[in-house]
Amino acid sequence: LVPLPSLHRALAFLILPGLSKNYFCVPFYIEEEIMIVKSNETKLLFYKAELTLKLWGVPVHLDGFSFIAEAAVLKCLFNYRKSNILYSRIASSRGITSKTVSNSIAYALGKNREHICSVLRLGLNNLYASRVISLLALQISGDMDTVL
């Protein structure tokens, strides 16, 4: 862990190769009291999150895909418990509203609902964004063997 300098806000950009040929940039706003994890570990978490979401059947081309991956990484790194805090962090870093983040995630999960539910062993009525984010965070942190 590397402590951030005494700033009210710092903007850190991670440039990661996506699952496609293009590169994309994921911004994080980090408060001064939070420690930032070295970027190699963060890149690895993003890569594992994207790969897992692709295996689960979440459509890659939708914004909700990257929002789910980013939410899971934030949950791993900073242990946020409420999804509205995750959504507001993602929204503020991208200049959109948290409602847009929530709707994009719900839309992405709804596009391939049956397959995602069968992979995660959930009923069709039990597919919630917060549950998917939590399961993904467990998966990429390495604690998933006990869950599924």
Z-matrix of the N, CA and C atoms (Angstrom, degrees):
N
C 1 1.451
C 2 1.519 1 110.45
N 3 1.313 2 115.15 1 138.92
C 4 1.451 3 120.97 2 -178.72
C 5 1.522 4 108.06 3 -119.41
N 6 1.346 5 119.64 4 120.62
C 7 1.462 6 118.93 5 179.80
C 8 1.524 7 110.92 6 -72.14
N 9 1.327 8 115.99 7 141.26
C 10 1.450 9 120.53 8 176.30
C 11 1.515 10 109.89 9 -77.80
N 12 1.320 11 118.02 10 151.92
C 13 1.455 12 119.44 11 174.08
C 14 1.525 13 110.21 12 -64.48
N 15 1.286 14 116.01 13 164.48
C 16 1.456 15 121.69 14 -174.85
C 17 1.523 16 110.68 15 -72.35
N 18 1.314 17 116.34 16 81.96
C 19 1.458 18 123.51 17 177.00
C 20 1.513 19 108.55 18 -122.97
N 21 1.317 20 116.41 19 152.72
C 22 1.459 21 117.96 20 176.69
C 23 1.518 22 110.96 21 -70.75
N 24 1.316 23 115.76 22 -39.19
C 25 1.458 24 120.14 23 176.71
C 26 1.507 25 108.91 24 -144.83
N 27 1.289 26 116.06 25 142.22
C 28 1.469 27 120.78 26 174.64
C 29 1.512 28 107.43 27 -127.53
N 30 1.297 29 116.74 28 142.29
C 31 1.454 30 121.02 29 179.27
C 32 1.517 31 107.93 30 -112.31
N 33 1.305 32 115.23 31 113.94
C 34 1.462 33 120.42 32 -179.49
C 35 1.519 34 107.92 33 -111.14
N 36 1.314 35 117.52 34 133.79
C 37 1.456 36 121.81 35 179.13
C 38 1.517 37 109.69 36 -112.62
N 39 1.290 38 114.41 37 135.62
C 40 1.460 39 120.92 38 175.62
C 41 1.521 40 107.40 39 -114.38
N 42 1.291 41 117.45 40 122.32
C 43 1.453 42 120.31 41 177.36
C 44 1.521 43 106.91 42 -101.09
N 45 1.301 44 114.88 43 116.47
C 46 1.456 45 121.12 44 -174.26
C 47 1.520 46 110.13 45 -122.86
N 48 1.311 47 117.26 46 145.24
C 49 1.460 48 117.43 47 171.19
C 50 1.522 49 108.55 48 -73.43
N 51 1.306 50 116.92 49 126.94
C 52 1.457 51 120.84 50 178.84
C 53 1.503 52 110.81 51 -77.34
N 54 1.301 53 116.07 52 -175.58
C 55 1.451 54 119.21 53 176.73
C 56 1.523 55 110.42 54 -75.43
N 57 1.334 56 116.95 55 -15.31
C 58 1.459 57 120.52 56 174.14
C 59 1.524 58 108.87 57 -96.88
N 60 1.320 59 116.95 58 -168.15
C 61 1.454 60 121.12 59 -178.42
C 62 1.522 61 112.13 60 -78.92
N 63 1.327 62 117.12 61 -19.40
C 64 1.452 63 120.72 62 -175.32
C 65 1.525 64 111.29 63 -81.93
N 66 1.321 65 115.40 64 156.47
C 67 1.454 66 120.97 65 173.27
C 68 1.523 67 107.79 66 -99.57
N 69 1.297 68 116.79 67 148.13
C 70 1.450 69 119.66 68 176.51
C 71 1.516 70 109.15 69 -133.19
N 72 1.296 71 114.93 70 164.61
C 73 1.449 72 121.27 71 -172.90
C 74 1.524 73 108.69 72 -121.24
N 75 1.314 74 118.58 73 128.91
C 76 1.453 75 122.94 74 -179.40
C 77 1.524 76 109.25 75 -114.46
N 78 1.326 77 117.86 76 110.53
C 79 1.462 78 119.54 77 -179.73
C 80 1.520 79 112.12 78 -87.35
N 81 1.323 80 116.36 79 146.78
C 82 1.457 81 122.55 80 174.80
C 83 1.519 82 108.53 81 -129.56
N 84 1.324 83 116.96 82 130.63
C 85 1.456 84 120.97 83 169.92
C 86 1.516 85 106.91 84 -95.78
N 87 1.296 86 117.04 85 127.27
C 88 1.455 87 120.61 86 -173.29
C 89 1.517 88 109.03 87 -125.11
N 90 1.318 89 116.06 88 125.74
C 91 1.462 90 120.68 89 178.63
C 92 1.522 91 109.62 90 -71.41
N 93 1.327 92 117.07 91 158.91
C 94 1.457 93 120.64 92 -173.75
C 95 1.522 94 113.63 93 -66.41
N 96 1.331 95 118.48 94 -27.06
C 97 1.459 96 118.38 95 -177.19
C 98 1.525 97 113.20 96 -83.61
N 99 1.318 98 117.34 97 -6.26
C 100 1.461 99 121.03 98 -178.79
C 101 1.522 100 109.18 99 -93.74
N 102 1.313 101 116.06 100 142.73
C 103 1.460 102 121.22 101 176.48
C 104 1.526 103 108.05 102 -90.31
N 105 1.312 104 116.83 103 139.45
C 106 1.465 105 120.46 104 177.75
C 107 1.529 106 108.91 105 -96.02
N 108 1.304 107 115.07 106 137.86
C 109 1.453 108 120.68 107 -179.71
C 110 1.524 109 108.14 108 -84.38
N 111 1.314 110 116.92 109 146.59
C 112 1.461 111 121.03 110 -179.38
C 113 1.523 112 110.10 111 -54.09
N 114 1.308 113 116.27 112 144.98
C 115 1.456 114 121.24 113 -170.60
C 116 1.527 115 113.45 114 -66.05
N 117 1.320 116 120.29 115 -28.78
C 118 1.465 117 120.59 116 179.02
C 119 1.520 118 111.17 117 -63.12
N 120 1.321 119 116.98 118 -40.79
C 121 1.463 120 120.24 119 177.35
C 122 1.527 121 110.71 120 -66.45
N 123 1.320 122 116.64 121 -40.23
C 124 1.457 123 120.66 122 179.09
C 125 1.520 124 111.02 123 -65.65
N 126 1.323 125 117.81 124 -41.77
C 127 1.461 126 121.38 125 176.84
C 128 1.526 127 110.99 126 -60.81
N 129 1.312 128 116.18 127 -41.38
C 130 1.459 129 120.46 128 178.81
C 131 1.532 130 111.01 129 -63.77
N 132 1.328 131 116.87 130 -41.84
C 133 1.469 132 120.33 131 177.83
C 134 1.523 133 111.01 132 -62.56
N 135 1.351 134 117.39 133 -43.11
C 136 1.456 135 120.27 134 177.59
C 137 1.521 136 111.35 135 -62.74
N 138 1.305 137 116.81 136 -42.91
C 139 1.457 138 120.30 137 179.85
C 140 1.530 139 110.57 138 -61.83
N 141 1.328 140 116.59 139 -46.28
C 142 1.468 141 120.54 140 179.15
C 143 1.527 142 111.08 141 -63.73
N 144 1.339 143 117.04 142 -39.09
C 145 1.469 144 120.62 143 179.61
C 146 1.526 145 110.70 144 -64.92
N 147 1.323 146 116.81 145 -45.32
C 148 1.466 147 120.07 146 -179.72
C 149 1.524 148 111.41 147 -65.38
N 150 1.298 149 116.69 148 -42.84
C 151 1.457 150 120.43 149 179.43
C 152 1.530 151 110.77 150 -63.15
N 153 1.314 152 117.37 151 -43.70
C 154 1.462 153 121.68 152 179.22
C 155 1.521 154 111.30 153 -64.21
N 156 1.336 155 116.99 154 -44.01
C 157 1.469 156 119.74 155 178.66
C 158 1.525 157 111.36 156 -62.35
N 159 1.311 158 115.93 157 -37.87
C 160 1.463 159 119.28 158 177.93
C 161 1.526 160 110.20 159 -64.95
N 162 1.335 161 117.15 160 -41.70
C 163 1.466 162 120.83 161 177.92
C 164 1.528 163 111.68 162 -65.94
N 165 1.319 164 116.58 163 -33.62
C 166 1.470 165 120.99 164 178.65
C 167 1.525 166 112.03 165 -73.23
N 168 1.329 167 117.58 166 -16.10
C 169 1.463 168 120.91 167 177.26
C 170 1.511 169 115.20 168 98.35
N 171 1.319 170 118.71 169 14.15
C 172 1.461 171 120.88 170 176.60
C 173 1.527 172 107.62 171 -75.05
N 174 1.340 173 118.28 172 128.92
C 175 1.470 174 120.50 173 -177.33
C 176 1.530 175 112.15 174 -61.56
N 177 1.318 176 116.45 175 126.01
C 178 1.458 177 123.45 176 -174.47
C 179 1.525 178 112.26 177 -69.82
N 180 1.314 179 117.66 178 -32.30
C 181 1.460 180 121.32 179 -172.64
C 182 1.531 181 113.98 180 -76.91
N 183 1.319 182 118.74 181 -7.42
C 184 1.464 183 121.78 182 -178.60
C 185 1.525 184 111.76 183 -91.66
N 186 1.335 185 116.49 184 148.80
C 187 1.464 186 121.31 185 178.12
C 188 1.526 187 111.72 186 -60.74
N 189 1.326 188 117.02 187 -33.00
C 190 1.453 189 120.78 188 -179.66
C 191 1.518 190 112.92 189 -58.98
N 192 1.324 191 116.96 190 -30.31
C 193 1.462 192 121.84 191 177.76
C 194 1.530 193 110.51 192 -58.88
N 195 1.324 194 116.63 193 -51.47
C 196 1.472 195 119.81 194 -179.22
C 197 1.527 196 111.19 195 -70.26
N 198 1.345 197 117.43 196 -31.18
C 199 1.470 198 119.85 197 177.60
C 200 1.530 199 111.06 198 -66.60
N 201 1.332 200 116.97 199 -40.89
C 202 1.469 201 120.71 200 178.55
C 203 1.529 202 109.89 201 -64.78
N 204 1.326 203 116.52 202 -44.40
C 205 1.471 204 120.32 203 179.15
C 206 1.522 205 110.71 204 -61.22
N 207 1.328 206 117.12 205 -45.26
C 208 1.460 207 120.83 206 -179.50
C 209 1.526 208 111.23 207 -65.32
N 210 1.335 209 117.04 208 -39.69
C 211 1.466 210 120.55 209 178.74
C 212 1.526 211 111.33 210 -63.79
N 213 1.320 212 117.01 211 -40.70
C 214 1.468 213 120.33 212 179.04
C 215 1.522 214 111.50 213 -65.96
N 216 1.325 215 116.71 214 -40.12
C 217 1.467 216 119.77 215 178.58
C 218 1.526 217 110.28 216 -65.99
N 219 1.332 218 117.10 217 -42.98
C 220 1.470 219 120.06 218 176.99
C 221 1.523 220 111.30 219 -61.56
N 222 1.323 221 116.04 220 -39.17
C 223 1.468 222 120.27 221 178.55
C 224 1.531 223 110.67 222 -64.68
N 225 1.328 224 116.76 223 -39.07
C 226 1.471 225 120.62 224 177.09
C 227 1.525 226 111.57 225 -65.83
N 228 1.320 227 115.77 226 -45.56
C 229 1.460 228 120.13 227 -173.56
C 230 1.521 229 113.38 228 -75.24
N 231 1.328 230 117.27 229 -41.34
C 232 1.458 231 121.07 230 -171.41
C 233 1.517 232 114.50 231 -118.09
N 234 1.338 233 118.28 232 -0.07
C 235 1.455 234 124.21 233 174.37
C 236 1.527 235 113.04 234 55.20
N 237 1.343 236 116.90 235 45.96
C 238 1.460 237 120.47 236 174.30
C 239 1.518 238 108.86 237 -68.20
N 240 1.318 239 116.90 238 138.40
C 241 1.466 240 120.72 239 -178.59
C 242 1.524 241 112.95 240 -99.95
N 243 1.313 242 117.98 241 -26.70
C 244 1.465 243 120.78 242 -177.10
C 245 1.517 244 110.10 243 -106.20
N 246 1.326 245 114.89 244 134.10
C 247 1.459 246 118.69 245 -177.48
C 248 1.526 247 111.96 246 -69.47
N 249 1.329 248 118.75 247 -27.52
C 250 1.461 249 118.70 248 179.35
C 251 1.528 250 111.72 249 -66.24
N 252 1.329 251 117.97 250 -28.67
C 253 1.468 252 121.00 251 175.72
C 254 1.527 253 109.40 252 -70.86
N 255 1.332 254 116.28 253 -42.54
C 256 1.471 255 120.34 254 176.43
C 257 1.527 256 110.79 255 -59.55
N 258 1.337 257 116.17 256 -47.87
C 259 1.455 258 120.48 257 -178.18
C 260 1.525 259 111.68 258 -62.34
N 261 1.331 260 117.33 259 -40.33
C 262 1.461 261 119.35 260 -179.59
C 263 1.529 262 111.30 261 -68.93
N 264 1.340 263 117.67 262 -35.19
C 265 1.474 264 120.54 263 175.68
C 266 1.527 265 111.07 264 -63.76
N 267 1.325 266 116.23 265 -46.06
C 268 1.466 267 120.52 266 179.64
C 269 1.527 268 109.95 267 -64.43
N 270 1.323 269 116.54 268 -43.62
C 271 1.462 270 121.17 269 -178.48
C 272 1.523 271 112.00 270 -64.10
N 273 1.323 272 117.25 271 -43.91
C 274 1.465 273 119.31 272 -178.29
C 275 1.524 274 111.57 273 -67.15
N 276 1.323 275 117.40 274 -31.63
C 277 1.459 276 119.28 275 179.38
C 278 1.524 277 112.32 276 -74.50
N 279 1.318 278 117.42 277 -18.97
C 280 1.464 279 121.04 278 -177.99
C 281 1.521 280 112.90 279 -111.09
N 282 1.315 281 117.81 280 -3.54
C 283 1.459 282 120.82 281 178.61
C 284 1.515 283 114.04 282 74.85
N 285 1.337 284 117.32 283 32.46
C 286 1.464 285 122.19 284 177.53
C 287 1.527 286 108.24 285 -127.25
N 288 1.319 287 117.00 286 179.61
C 289 1.463 288 119.97 287 179.53
C 290 1.526 289 110.52 288 -91.68
N 291 1.317 290 116.11 289 158.12
C 292 1.465 291 120.20 290 178.13
C 293 1.526 292 110.83 291 -67.58
N 294 1.321 293 117.45 292 -26.95
C 295 1.469 294 121.24 293 176.36
C 296 1.532 295 110.35 294 -65.29
N 297 1.326 296 117.02 295 -37.75
C 298 1.468 297 121.07 296 176.92
C 299 1.524 298 110.53 297 -63.90
N 300 1.324 299 116.49 298 -41.58
C 301 1.467 300 121.07 299 177.44
C 302 1.525 301 109.63 300 -61.76
N 303 1.323 302 116.46 301 -47.80
C 304 1.463 303 121.33 302 -179.38
C 305 1.527 304 111.76 303 -60.52
N 306 1.335 305 116.57 304 -46.43
C 307 1.465 306 120.52 305 179.61
C 308 1.523 307 112.03 306 -64.61
N 309 1.330 308 117.26 307 -39.18
C 310 1.472 309 120.72 308 179.61
C 311 1.516 310 111.27 309 -65.21
N 312 1.326 311 117.01 310 -40.29
C 313 1.462 312 120.90 311 177.93
C 314 1.525 313 110.62 312 -65.38
N 315 1.329 314 116.44 313 -45.47
C 316 1.470 315 120.26 314 179.56
C 317 1.522 316 110.94 315 -62.35
N 318 1.320 317 117.34 316 -40.25
C 319 1.464 318 121.24 317 179.32
C 320 1.533 319 110.78 318 -64.86
N 321 1.334 320 116.58 319 -44.22
C 322 1.468 321 120.44 320 -179.80
C 323 1.530 322 111.00 321 -62.62
N 324 1.323 323 116.86 322 -41.09
C 325 1.468 324 119.83 323 179.28
C 326 1.524 325 111.52 324 -70.65
N 327 1.318 326 117.21 325 -31.87
C 328 1.458 327 120.97 326 -178.81
C 329 1.520 328 114.17 327 -75.51
N 330 1.328 329 118.03 328 -21.23
C 331 1.461 330 120.93 329 -177.84
C 332 1.529 331 113.01 330 -66.27
N 333 1.316 332 118.12 331 -30.20
C 334 1.470 333 121.64 332 -178.35
C 335 1.533 334 108.95 333 -135.05
N 336 1.304 335 115.47 334 44.75
C 337 1.464 336 123.65 335 -170.89
C 338 1.530 337 113.53 336 -55.65
N 339 1.320 338 117.00 337 -46.69
C 340 1.464 339 120.33 338 -175.75
C 341 1.529 340 111.72 339 -63.58
N 342 1.323 341 116.02 340 -44.14
C 343 1.467 342 119.40 341 -178.97
C 344 1.531 343 111.07 342 -67.32
N 345 1.313 344 117.11 343 -43.71
C 346 1.467 345 121.07 344 179.76
C 347 1.527 346 110.22 345 -61.20
N 348 1.333 347 116.45 346 -43.28
C 349 1.477 348 120.01 347 178.82
C 350 1.522 349 111.74 348 -63.97
N 351 1.329 350 117.23 349 -39.05
C 352 1.463 351 118.56 350 -179.12
C 353 1.528 352 110.97 351 -69.78
N 354 1.332 353 117.52 352 -37.51
C 355 1.461 354 120.57 353 179.33
C 356 1.528 355 110.72 354 -66.92
N 357 1.326 356 116.14 355 -41.55
C 358 1.469 357 120.80 356 -178.45
C 359 1.527 358 113.35 357 -86.24
N 360 1.331 359 116.10 358 -1.71
C 361 1.468 360 121.94 359 -179.45
C 362 1.527 361 111.77 360 58.62
N 363 1.332 362 114.29 361 47.57
C 364 1.460 363 121.52 362 178.42
C 365 1.522 364 109.18 363 -117.54
N 366 1.321 365 116.00 364 152.34
C 367 1.457 366 119.69 365 171.79
C 368 1.520 367 109.61 366 -73.60
N 369 1.327 368 116.07 367 157.62
C 370 1.464 369 119.47 368 -178.64
C 371 1.528 370 112.36 369 -59.55
N 372 1.316 371 117.21 370 -29.14
C 373 1.462 372 120.57 371 179.88
C 374 1.524 373 112.76 372 -86.71
N 375 1.309 374 118.24 373 0.52
C 376 1.467 375 121.63 374 -177.72
C 377 1.524 376 113.20 375 -112.64
N 378 1.323 377 117.60 376 16.97
C 379 1.456 378 121.17 377 178.71
C 380 1.529 379 109.06 378 -91.99
N 381 1.315 380 115.64 379 98.48
C 382 1.464 381 122.40 380 179.01
C 383 1.519 382 108.45 381 -114.62
N 384 1.325 383 115.41 382 146.54
C 385 1.464 384 120.31 383 -179.59
C 386 1.521 385 111.16 384 -58.71
N 387 1.323 386 116.83 385 -42.76
C 388 1.469 387 119.85 386 -178.46
C 389 1.524 388 111.42 387 -63.56
N 390 1.320 389 117.22 388 -35.90
C 391 1.458 390 120.82 389 178.50
C 392 1.524 391 111.01 390 -68.46
N 393 1.325 392 116.77 391 -42.75
C 394 1.468 393 120.90 392 178.85
C 395 1.522 394 110.31 393 -63.43
N 396 1.332 395 117.33 394 -43.16
C 397 1.463 396 121.30 395 179.48
C 398 1.524 397 110.17 396 -63.05
N 399 1.326 398 117.10 397 -42.90
C 400 1.468 399 120.44 398 179.15
C 401 1.523 400 111.73 399 -64.65
N 402 1.336 401 117.13 400 -44.11
C 403 1.463 402 120.48 401 178.39
C 404 1.524 403 111.30 402 -63.85
N 405 1.332 404 116.16 403 -39.22
C 406 1.460 405 119.78 404 178.43
C 407 1.526 406 110.91 405 -67.05
N 408 1.320 407 117.14 406 -40.01
C 409 1.471 408 120.26 407 177.79
C 410 1.522 409 110.61 408 -62.34
N 411 1.322 410 116.99 409 -41.07
C 412 1.465 411 120.19 410 176.48
C 413 1.528 412 111.26 411 -64.01
N 414 1.326 413 115.24 412 -41.21
C 415 1.470 414 120.48 413 -178.80
C 416 1.526 415 111.43 414 -62.57
N 417 1.314 416 116.95 415 -47.82
C 418 1.470 417 119.02 416 -175.44
C 419 1.523 418 112.81 417 -77.61
N 420 1.332 419 116.54 418 -20.35
C 421 1.469 420 118.07 419 177.04
C 422 1.524 421 111.89 420 -83.87
N 423 1.340 422 116.72 421 -9.83
C 424 1.457 423 120.89 422 176.02
C 425 1.508 424 114.41 423 96.32
N 426 1.335 425 118.54 424 7.74
C 427 1.457 426 121.26 425 -177.80
C 428 1.521 427 112.30 426 -101.17
N 429 1.321 428 118.73 427 14.32
C 430 1.455 429 121.40 428 -172.51
C 431 1.521 430 113.65 429 -78.02
N 432 1.314 431 119.11 430 -17.54
C 433 1.463 432 120.83 431 -178.00
C 434 1.519 433 111.52 432 -57.89
N 435 1.323 434 116.29 433 -32.51
C 436 1.457 435 119.74 434 -178.83
C 437 1.510 436 112.71 435 -84.01
N 438 1.371 437 118.24 436 -14.95
C 439 1.457 438 121.23 437 -175.66
C 440 1.516 439 111.38 438 -88.97
N 441 1.341 440 117.98 439 -51.77
C 442 1.468 441 119.76 440 -177.87
C 443 1.494 442 111.92 441 -101.23
